[in-house]
Amino acid sequence: MENNYILNPNPLVQFLQKEQKDFTKADIIRYVTENEIEMINFRYVGGDGRLKTLNFIISSLEHLDSILTYGERVDGSSLFPYIEAGSSDLYVIPRYRTAFLNPFSQIPAIDILCSYYTKEGKPLESAPEYTLRKAHEEFKKATGMEFQAMGELEYYVISEKEELFETADQRGYHESSPFCKWGDFRCECMRAIAQAGGKIKYGHSEVGNFTIGNTQYEQNEIEFLPVNIEEAADQLVIAKWIMRTLASQYGIDLTFAPKITAGKAGSGLHIHTRLVKDGKNMYIADGKLTDNALKAIAGILDIAGSLTAFGNTNPTSYFRLVPHQEAPTNICWGDRNRSVLVRVPLGWTEGAEKMVSDANPLEKADASFDAGIKQTVEFRCPDGSADLYLLLAGLAVAARHGFEMQDGIQYAKDRYVSVNIFDDAHKATADRLSHLPASCAESAECLEKQRSIYEAHGVFSKNMVDGIIKQLKAFNDRTLRQDIGDDKARLTELVKMYMNAE
C-alpha cells in the first residue's frame, strides 16, 4: 500500500495513504490533530477569477469539526458583480478533496477550496465552479464519456536585467541556465504546486525574452497533465496563486498577461482536451482521429467566437490574437499546425514503442505499449485573463454541442487546413475561414448570438451571461487596436492596467 503513494509529493496523500479525491472530513481532522496544524484557510474564487481567503485559527476539536461541516457565511455582492446586495449572503462549504498544506504560512495551515451555496442550502447556480460541474455532468449524460483537460500556463518573470549570458531577443525556447535566469524559480513553483496536488507534466523556458532599459522579461511555461475538468480548473487556480505568492517573496514581478509589448510573444493559456471512457482515449483509434474527436472539434469551432468571452476577457487579449505571433486568428483546425485555432499535436501514434529501444539498445520494445491515451486536442486562443472555470465549462458545452450538431463531422472536415495560413502563399485558404473576435466588444456580440447553447440544460445561468456581456461591452474597445496602432507608450499603459487581471 505504502509504495502506491511514496512518490506523491502531497504531504496529506503521503500521510493518509489515499488519493486526494478520496479525502473525507475525518481524514482532514486526523491530519490536523496529528501534525500540529493550527489554522484552516478557506479559498474560493471571486468574480475577478482570483482566490479569496477566509482564515480560521483552530480553537478546539469541536471548532474544527464545525468549520469543516458547516463552512461559513460570505458577502456574495462583494465577490460577484451580478449578485445584488439585498440577497447577497452565501455559504462557502469546503471540498475536502482539494485540501493541501499551505506552502507559505509560518503558522502550520491547511488550505481547502470551497463551493458557494445559497440560503436554501443549494449550489449557487451562477458560481463558476458549479457552472463547470453542471457542464461536465451534461456532457457525460449526453456522451457517456469523461471530459478531461490540462493547461499550458505561460507567464513572464519581470526583473532587473542581468548582463551575463544574455539570450537573443525572442530566442528563449527551452533554454538552460545560465541563459535561462529563472529556471530555479520555475522548479520551486512546480514543486510547491505538486505538493498542493497539481498534476504537472513539465516546465521549460519559452520563446519570449527581451529587455526594455534595465528591465528583463523572461517567459516560462508550466504544463499540466490531463485530469477531469473540475480538477483541471482547481489546480490551475491554485498554481497561479502559488506562483504569484512565491514571486512576491522573491521580490520579482510575475504576470500571465496576454501581451507585454508590441512585436513580442504574448502569453497564452492553451487548453488540451481529451475524452475518456473505461480508461481509453476516445479521440484516437488505430492511430487515427475518431468521429468522436471530429464532433468535439466541430463544436469548439462552431462556437469559438463566444468562447473568447471566457478565455480572452480584457482588451489586451486581442493584441495577442494577431498574425505571425503563434496565436490564432482564423477559425480552423489542423495537425501539428501552430497557425490554427484547434491543433492536434503529436500523439505517439506511430512507432512509439520502438523509439525507447532504439535510443536504449538494452531495452526491448514493449508491444503492449498503449500510447493512444496521450493524444490530445488543443484549443489555442485562451490566455491568462481567462476565467478558468467558465472557460473549461464553455469547452465542455462546445464539445457536447458538437455531438448534437447534425453535420458535425463534415463541418470539422470542411475547416481542416494543412498549411500555415499566415503565409501569403496561402492567403486564399485564410480568406475562406471565419475570424475570431478582434475585441471584447465583438466577443460580447458573439456570446449574445450563441448564449442559448450555453444556457441549455441550465448550465450557464442567464444572470451570469448577462453580467459577462455587460462587462465585455464596458471596455468599449471595438477600435482600440487600430487607435493604439504602433504607439508603444499607449500599449505599455494599457498592459499595466491589466497586468494582474485574470
N, C-alpha and C positions, 0 to 999 in steps of 0.2 A: 504493500500500500504506500509506504513512505516514498519509494522510488518514483511514484507517479507525480509527485509534487516537488521533488528535491531541486529541480531546475527552475521552478516557477519563482520569479523574483518578488512576488507579492507576499509580504510577511504574514498576512492573515491566512492566505492559502497554505503556506508552509506550516503554520501553527495549527490550523484547524483540520488540515489534511482533507480538504474538499475544494471543489471549484467555486469561484465567486458566485456563479449562478445558483448554487445550492445553499448559500448563506441563509441562516434563519436569525430571528431575534435572539434566541438562546445562544447562538454562535457569537454574536456581537457582544453580548453580556459576558460570556465566558472569556473572550479575548480581552475585553476591557478590565475585568476583575483580576485576571492572571498576569497582565502585563503593565499594571500600574498606569493605565490611561486615565487622564484627569479631565479631558474635555471631549465633547461631541460637537462637531461643526456640521450644520445642515447647509447644503449647497443646492441652489436652484437657479435656473436660467430665467432672466427677465426678458422683457420685450426688446432690449438692445442686444440680446444674444450673449451677454456676459454672465458669468456666475455671480450670484449674490450669496451672502453669508449670514447665518444666524449661529452665534456661539453659545454653548451651554457648558458651564462648569458643573461637573457631576458632584452632587452633594450626598447622595445615598444610593443604595441599590434600587430603592423604590423610585427615586427620582429618575434614574437611568431607564428603568422599565417604562415609566410614564412617557419620557421623551420618545423612546423608540416605538411605543404603542400608539400614542395619540398625536404625535407631531406637535405643531404649534400654529398660531394664527399669524397672518401677514396681511399687509395692505395691498391688495391687487391693483388698485388705481395708481399706486406709485411704481408698480412694476410693469404694467401694460397700458399703452395709450388708449386702448379700446374698452377698458373697464371703467365704469362710472363710479365716482366717489360714494354715491348713495348706496351702492350694493357691492362694496369692494372687499369685504372680509373674505379671506380664503384660508384654508388649511394647507400646510405643507407636510406631507407624510413621507418618511424615509423609505427608500427602496433598498433593502438590506443587501441585495446582490451587488450594489455599487460601492460598498464600504471599502475604504483604504486608509492606511496610516499616513497622516499628513507629513510630507517630507520636509516641511519648513518650520513648523511650530516648535518653539522652545518648550512649550508645555505639551507633553505627550497627548496627541489628539487623534481621534478617528473622524474622518470626513465621510459623509453619506449624501448622495444625490437624492432629491425629493421630487414628488409629484404634487400637483395642485388639485385640491378638492373644494367643492362649494359647501355652503352652509347645510345643504341637504345630504352631504356625505358622498356626492357623486363627482367623478372626474370633471375638471373644468374643460368644457368642450373646446374652447379656443386656446388651451395651453399647447405650446409647440410640441412638448413631449407626448401628450395624449394624442395630438393630431397624427404624429408619427406612428404611434401604436395602432390607431384606427386604420391608417393607410396600409400597414403591414397585415393586419387581420383581414381586411377586404381583399388584398392581393392573394393571401393564402387561401381564402374562401373561393376565389374565382379560379385559381390555377392549381391548387394543391401543392404549391412549391413555396419554399422559403426564399425571401429576397435578402441577399447579403450585399454588403458594400464595404469599401475601405477608402480612406482619403490619402492623397498626397499633399502633405502640409508644407507648402513653401513659405519662406519667410526671409527677411533681411535683418542682419545684425548691423547696427549703426554705431560706429566707434571712432575714436581718434586714429588718424592714419599712422600706419607703421611703415617706415622707409625700407626695411629689409624684405627681400624676397617678394616683390610686388608681382601680382598676377596681371597679365594683359587684360585690358578692358573687355568685358563680356566673354571671358575665356576661362571661367572658373569651374566648368563641369567636372565633377569627381576629382578635383584637386586634393592632394595630400599636404600635410604640413611639410615645410614651413610656409608653403604658398597659400594654403588654407589657414586662416588665422583663428577661426572659431570652431575647429573640429572637436576640440576637447569639450567646449561648452555644449556642442550638439550631443556628444556622447553622454554628458552628465544629464542633459534633458531626457534623452532616451531611457537612461537607467531609472530616473525618477518616474517617468510615465509608465514604464513597465512595472515598477513596484506598486503603482497605483492601479494596475490592472489592464493597462493598454497593451494590445497585441501588436507589436511592432515588427515590420518586415525588415527595414533597413534605414539608414540615414546616409546622406552624402552632401557634398557641396554642389551648388547648382551653377548655371551659366552666369547669372548676373553678379558682376562685381565691378565697382568703379569708385572713383574718388571725386569729391567736389571740395576744392580748397583743402582743408586739413581734416576733412571727414571722410571716412572709409565706409563703403556699403558692400557687404558680402552676403550673397544669397545662399541659403542652405535648404535642405528638404528632409523631412522625416515621413516615411511612408509606412502605412499600417497593413495588417493582414485582414482579409475578408472575414467579417463576422455578421450576425444578423443586424439589420439596420438600426434597431434601437440601441444595441451595444456600440455600434459604429459611431453614432452621434454622441453618446455619453463619453466615449474615450477621446474623441476629438475636442470636446468642450473642456474636459479635464486637462488634456495636453496643452491647449492654448493657455490655460490658467497657469500651469506649471512653468511653461516656457517664459511667460511674461514675468512671473514672480522671480524666477532664477535670474533673468536678465537684470531685473531691478537690483538684486543682491550683488551682481557683478558690476553694477554701475554703468551698464550699457543700455542702449535702446534696441527694441526688437519690434518689428512690425510685420503683419500679414497683409498690409495694404496692397491692393491690386496694381497700383502704379506708384513709382517713386519719382521719376523724372522722364522727360521726353527722350525717345530713342534707346532706352534701356529696358531690359527684360522686366516685366512685371511679375507678380507672384500670383499663381493660380491655386486652386484647390480642386485638382482633378479628382473625380469620383469614379472608382472602378466598381462595377456591379457583377453579381453572379446569381444565378438561380439554382437552387439545390433541392433535390428530392431523394430521400433514402441514401444520403451521403454521396450522391452522384451530381456532377455538374451538368445541368440541363441545357447549357449553352453549346455544348460540343458533343459530337458522336462520330466515331470513326475518323477523327481528325478534321471534321468539317463542322461549320456552324449549323445548328439545328433550326427548324422552323420556330421553335420557342425563342431562340436568340433573335431571329429576324422580326418576330412580332414585338418583342420588347424594344428593339431598336426603332421600329416603326412608331411605336407610341411615344418614345422620347423625342424623336424628330418632329412628330406632328404637333406637340405642344412645347417645343423647345423655347419658343419666344416667350411664353408665360413662365417657364421655369426660371428665367432670369430674375423674376420678381423675388425669388427666394435665394438665388445663388449669386446675384450681382446687384447689390442693394444700395449702392450710393454712386454719385456721378463719376468718381474716379474709376469705377469698374469698366466704364465704356471707353476710357482712354487706354485700357489694356486690350480690348477687343478690336484690334486694328490689324491689317495685313502685315505679314513679314515679321511678326513678333512671336511666332509659335503659339498664337492664340487664335481661336476660330472666329470667323465672321459669317460663314455660309452654313446653311443647314443641310448637312450631308454626312456620310459615314464612309469608312474605308479600313483596309487592313494596314496596320503599321504606318499609317499616313498621318503625320502630325499637323497637317493643314486642315483636317476635318474636325467636325464637332464631336462626332462619336467615332472612337477608334477601337479597332480590335487588335490589341498588341500581340507580340509573340506569345505563344501559349504552350511551348514544349510538345507540340503535337506530332512532330516528325523526328524520329531517331533520338528521342530524349534519353532512352535507357542506354544508348551506345556512347554518348558523349563522355560520361564519367569514366567508363572503362578505357576509352581512347586517351583521355588525359592521365589516367592512372592504370598503367598496364597490369598491376597486381589485382585490380578489381575486375570481377566478371559482370557482364551486362545482366541486369535483372529483368527478365522477360515479363514479370508480373507488375512491373512499374506502371502505375496509372497516373500519367501527368495531366490528364484531362481536367482534373479538379482545379488546376492552376489557371485555366483560361478565364479571362475577364473581358468585359466590355466597358470602355472608359468614356465618361462624359467630361469634356474638356473646357467648358466655358466658365464654370463657377470659380469664385475667388475667395479670399479671406474675409470678405464682407458678408459672406453667406450666413443666413440663419440655418444652422446645421440640421436642426430637427425638421424644419419646414422644407429644406432642400431635399433631404432624403425621403420625406413623406411625399413630396412632389414627384420624385423619381419613381417611387412605388406606384403612385397613381398613374404616372405616364406609362409604366410597363404594363399595368393592368389594362389601361386604355388600348394599348397595342394588341392585346389578346381579344379585346372587344371589337376592334376595327374589322369590318368585313373583308377589306382588301389589304390587310396589314403586311403580309409577306411581299406582295407585289409593290406596295408603297415603299418598303425598305429597298427592294431591288432597284427601283427607279431612282433612288437617291444615293446609290453607291458610286464612289469615284475612286480611281486608282492613280490619280496624278496629283501633283502639287498645284492646287487651284490658285495659288498666289503667283504662279509663274505666268508671265504674259503669253506664253505659248498655249496656255490652256484657258484663256480668257472666255472662250465660248462655253466651256464647261461651267465656269463660275457664274456666267451670266444667266444660266437657266435655273440656278438654285435660289431658294429663298434666303433672306438675310436675318441674322439675329437683330434684336433691337439695338439702336445706337445711343440710347439714353434711358434714364429712369422713366421719363415720360412715355416713351414708346413701350417700355416694359409694362407699365401700368395699363396701357391700352390693350396689349396682348392678354393680360390677365383678365381684364374686363370682358373680352370676347370669349375667353375659354374658361371662365370661372365655373360654369356648370359641370365641367369634367372633374374639377377638384371638390366641388360641393356635393357631388353624387355620393350616395350612401352615407351622408353625414360626416365625411372625413374632414374636410375643411369647413369651419363654421362661417356663416355669412358675415358676422361681425368682424372676424379676423380678416377675411378677404377685403371687406370694405376698408378696414384700417390700413392694410398694406397698400392698397391702391391710393388711398389718401396720402400716405407717407411718400410714396414714389412721386406722385404728382407735385407734392410740395417742394421738391428740389428745383422744379421749373428749369430743367436743364436741356430742353429739346435741341437748342442750338449751341450748347456750351462748348462742345469740341471745336466747332467752327469759330466761335467767338474768341477762344483762347489761342487757337492755331499753334504757332511755334513760340509763343510767349512763355519762356521757361519760368520767369518770375511768377506769373499768374498761376501756372501749373503747380509750382512749388507751394504757393499759398494754399491752393486747393487741396493738395496732398496733405499738408499739415493739418488742415481742418478735419480730415477723415483718417488720420494716421492710425488711430486705435479703434476705429469703428468696426463692428463685427460684420 
